[in-house]
């Protein structure tokens, strides 16, 4: 995760959903790298909690590793536009 329009070093967040939520709530994210694991817990911490500003991202890169973990890189493209699938 990188802080929006910063001139300094990137901020990388590992495992702190509270910090990620704070950055999303304050519209400070330009890019997301997410690791998606093939399991469900039924409960737990939410990365995208109440207060996150609706934002559209586009997929830049994706990798599926042999264990089934999906690594994705999304870059911000602006405001959310609603529509139908494929538009």
C-alpha positions as CSV (number, residue, x, y, z in Angstrom):
1,X,0.0,0.0,0.0
2,X,1.3,3.4,-0.9
3,X,0.3,6.8,0.4
4,X,-1.4,9.0,-2.2
5,X,0.8,11.5,-4.0
6,X,3.7,11.2,-1.6
7,X,7.2,12.3,-2.6
8,X,8.8,10.2,0.1
9,X,9.2,6.4,0.5
10,X,6.3,4.1,0.0
11,X,4.4,2.9,3.1
12,X,4.0,-0.8,3.3
13,X,1.5,-2.2,5.8
14,X,1.8,-5.8,6.9
15,X,-1.1,-7.1,9.1
16,X,-2.4,-3.8,10.5
17,X,-6.1,-3.6,9.5
18,X,-6.6,-0.5,11.7
19,X,-3.8,1.5,9.9
20,X,-5.1,0.4,6.5
21,X,-8.6,1.5,7.5
22,X,-7.3,4.9,8.6
23,X,-5.5,5.4,5.3
24,X,-8.5,4.4,3.3
25,X,-10.9,6.6,5.4
26,X,-8.6,9.6,4.8
27,X,-8.3,9.0,1.0
28,X,-4.6,8.4,1.2
29,X,-4.2,5.2,-0.9
30,X,-3.0,5.2,-4.5
31,X,-2.2,1.5,-4.8
32,X,-3.1,-1.8,-3.1
33,X,-1.2,-5.1,-3.0
34,X,-3.4,-7.8,-1.6
35,X,-2.7,-11.4,-0.7
36,X,-5.9,-13.5,-0.9
37,X,-5.8,-16.8,1.0
38,X,-8.1,-19.7,0.1
39,X,-9.9,-20.1,3.4
40,X,-12.9,-18.6,5.2
41,X,-13.0,-18.0,8.9
42,X,-16.6,-16.8,9.3
43,X,-15.5,-13.8,11.4
44,X,-12.5,-11.6,12.2
45,X,-11.0,-8.3,11.2
46,X,-12.3,-6.5,8.1
47,X,-9.9,-4.7,5.9
48,X,-12.5,-2.5,4.2
49,X,-14.6,-1.4,7.2
50,X,-17.1,1.4,7.6
51,X,-15.7,4.8,6.7
52,X,-13.6,3.8,3.7
53,X,-14.1,6.3,0.8
54,X,-15.6,4.5,-2.2
55,X,-12.8,4.4,-4.8
56,X,-12.3,2.6,-8.1
57,X,-9.1,0.5,-8.7
58,X,-7.8,-1.3,-11.8
59,X,-6.0,-4.5,-11.8
60,X,-2.3,-4.1,-12.7
61,X,-0.9,-7.5,-11.9
62,X,-2.0,-10.8,-10.5
63,X,-0.2,-14.0,-9.6
64,X,-1.5,-17.3,-8.3
65,X,1.1,-19.3,-6.4
66,X,0.9,-23.1,-6.1
67,X,-0.7,-23.0,-2.6
68,X,-3.7,-21.1,-4.1
69,X,-2.8,-17.7,-2.6
70,X,-3.6,-14.9,-5.1
71,X,-1.4,-11.9,-5.1
72,X,-3.0,-8.8,-6.8
73,X,-1.8,-5.3,-7.4
74,X,-4.5,-2.6,-7.9
75,X,-3.9,1.0,-8.8
76,X,-6.4,3.8,-8.1
77,X,-8.3,5.1,-11.1
78,X,-10.7,7.5,-9.4
79,X,-14.3,7.7,-8.3
80,X,-16.7,4.7,-8.4
81,X,-19.0,4.5,-11.3
82,X,-21.9,2.2,-11.0
83,X,-23.3,0.2,-13.8
84,X,-23.6,-3.4,-14.9
85,X,-21.0,-6.2,-15.1
86,X,-18.8,-5.6,-18.1
87,X,-19.4,-1.8,-18.4
